[in-house]
């Protein structure tokens, strides 16, 4: 049974910090992307409900939540790009050394990406020499 993962601004920021500071992919729950999308939808719903309120404090809260939503989107984009870069480097390394990778920290979507990249790198190498280069 999978545990419930609670996504927060702080947890996303911490994940980004770890992903940036460590060379290996950080372990994530298999439903990470789905959980993040749900979190974003909840934040958007908060912005919409706050926007319907008529008060000076309501408008300030709406602006604050909108800014937080934009920050969250930037953090998610950075996490994705950092993981994408690590997976690309791993696929290239695997292709060069004709070895496989440890998939423990890759999400299912990332494994597909990794496998397809490795296949492209291998195909390119094969097409250059007519055989597999060392």
Residue pairs with C-beta under 8 A, 6 or more apart in sequence:
2 29
2 30
2 31
3 29
5 29
5 31
5 32
5 35
7 35
7 36
7 38
7 39
8 39
9 68
9 71
9 72
9 75
12 36
12 72
12 75
12 76
12 79
13 75
15 26
15 28
15 79
16 75
16 78
16 79
16 82
18 26
19 25
19 26
19 79
19 82
19 83
20 78
20 82
23 86
24 86
24 105
25 83
25 86
25 87
25 90
25 105
25 106
25 110
26 105
27 104
27 105
28 105
28 107
29 35
30 107
30 108
32 107
33 107
33 109
36 76
39 72
40 69
40 72
40 73
40 76
43 65
43 68
43 69
43 72
44 69
46 65
47 62
47 65
47 66
47 69
50 58
50 61
50 62
50 65
51 58
51 62
83 110
84 113
87 106
87 110
87 113
87 114
87 117
88 117
90 101
90 114
91 101
91 114
91 117
91 118
91 121
92 117
92 121
93 99
94 100
94 101
94 118
95 118
95 121
95 122
95 125
96 121
98 132
98 134
101 114
103 111
103 114
106 114
122 132
125 132
125 133
126 132
126 133
